[in-house]
């Protein structure tokens, strides 16, 4: 089963995109997905990276794009330098946690859906641009789920 893991703090505006996507997927009753909301503590991701189920991570990511723009990235050792350029809002960055997991043993296949924020200020809701991206993110999640189901090999 494909794990969809959200990172994000719903109290910090667009940083709440991951949890908002998980909430929407729960409303849609997606039984072929394991939905996990980690909140803002990226270190909790380490436990999941030591498992065997493939991971699709959904997070707000400062990538230098227009607010609400989405990128889907494969996570592999040779791409970590590229991922280092994405600014993390969660203390340790995803590449740092991924490297730590690799140092501890094998990691499952992993992909990232990042959404460019407009604002990550405390006390704000999702910006209109990021809120409007939710249907596109949901579509990407279902595409990833079908890829996994078809091949049962998530690479």
Rosetta blueprint (number, residue, H / E / L):
1 X L
2 X E
3 X E
4 X E
5 X E
6 X E
7 X L
8 X L
9 X L
10 X L
11 X L
12 X E
13 X H
14 X H
15 X H
16 X H
17 X H
18 X H
19 X H
20 X H
21 X H
22 X H
23 X H
24 X H
25 X H
26 X H
27 X H
28 X L
29 X L
30 X L
31 X L
32 X L
33 X E
34 X E
35 X E
36 X E
37 X E
38 X L
39 X L
40 X L
41 X L
42 X H
43 X H
44 X H
45 X H
46 X H
47 X H
48 X H
49 X H
50 X L
51 X L
52 X L
53 X L
54 X L
55 X E
56 X E
57 X E
58 X E
59 X E
60 X E
61 X L
62 X E
63 X L
64 X L
65 X L
66 X L
67 X L
68 X L
69 X L
70 X E
71 X E
72 X E
73 X E
74 X E
75 X E
76 X L
77 X H
78 X H
79 X H
80 X H
81 X H
82 X H
83 X H
84 X L
85 X L
86 X L
87 X E
88 X L
89 X L
90 X L
91 X L
92 X L
93 X L
94 X H
95 X H
96 X H
97 X H
98 X H
99 X H
100 X H
101 X H
102 X H
103 X H
104 X H
105 X L
106 X L
107 X L
108 X L
109 X L
110 X E
111 X E
112 X E
113 X E
114 X E
115 X E
116 X L
117 X L
118 X L
119 X L
120 X L
121 X L
122 X L
123 X L
124 X E
125 X L
126 X L
127 X L
128 X H
129 X H
130 X H
131 X H
132 X H
133 X H
134 X H
135 X H
136 X H
137 X H
138 X H
139 X H
140 X H
141 X H
142 X H
143 X H
144 X H
145 X H
146 X H
147 X H
148 X H
149 X H
150 X H
151 X H
152 X L
153 X L
154 X L
155 X L
